[in-house]
């Protein structure tokens, strides 16, 4: 099993804003200008910023966001090519780009074209530190600022432009239970405690489900699978049962007929993913043959165990279905997808609790563009268990 990991999570729902431009145009200065601090190292030496640097920031009366400061588009240092590649890898992770420049040229045009192709909104930030007289009409979304000055009016103008440019999908997140549960209705959450459960806490989808139910003023009842029968014996009849995907079979056997059952992963798939593409991809499991390559997409970084859903249980179920060995590649976090992506027979995506909606949607889009069917952990387990 091949594993490609990168310890980068999407911080769940915060909008991500990437800062791009050539070396020494003021990218790190822009980050410090926005955050009104000295968080990013600033130097006249080209290539000062290596790996992308992430900084959380709360925009007043709007939303918490994450800025990503990147290496220069023209980095010619010994590690320049690798740094530029890391910069490009951040583009599918962002909701908005800030393109900083002093003089407009081929690197800026290439990046703007890339962003437009991928549907990523962007603002042009003309750094007038050198009092350049470059025209101010390159594109409508264009701000001319002197980033070397602590200018309160310019700071507010920039934040206002960012607020307007960020797409609503990046910060307005609907409920996991939209259209399913109303005020005071009861939802039974089935949360197995096994070797995969983190010590002393719950996994993120379970925590998110509880919070979303509280926001709707619904009632969350949290149990382990062996407690389900006693809950119904007491006369409690929930509107909905939400289970960990691996417990589908046990839950179905215990929950009375007429009570809807779903999983945390399926709820996340409907909230963040592409349920239509997932349903179409699910059909592919019926035609898998030994030797077909499987791509497992998990957005968290964790130590694997013998009960790992993505790395152990799902591959085993698919191999049993195909009647033979299936080579499996696991991509964790927001690591790059395999260069031979088009050679995979099926991609299986986790719920995506650790990434933003934009990051998950962008990953799905790249997989589908390569002609690879994709489905979801929960939907697949619901079918096979």
Secondary structure by P-SEA (a helix, b strand, c coil): cbbbbbccccccccbbbbbbbcccccaaaaaaaaaccccccccccccccccbbbbbbbcccbbbbbbbbbccccccccaaaaaaaaaaaacccccbbbbbbccccaaaaaaaaaaaaabbbbbbbbcccccccccccccccccccccccccaaaaaaaaaaaaaacccccccccccccccccccbbbbbbbbbccccccccccaaaaaaaaaaaaacbbbbbbcccaaaaaaaacccccbbbccccaaaaaaacccccbbbbcaaaaaaaacccaaaaaaaaaccccccccbbbbbbbccccccccccccccaaaaaaaaaacbbbbbbbbccccccccccccccbbbbcccccccaaaaaaaaaaaaaacbbbbcaaaaaaacc
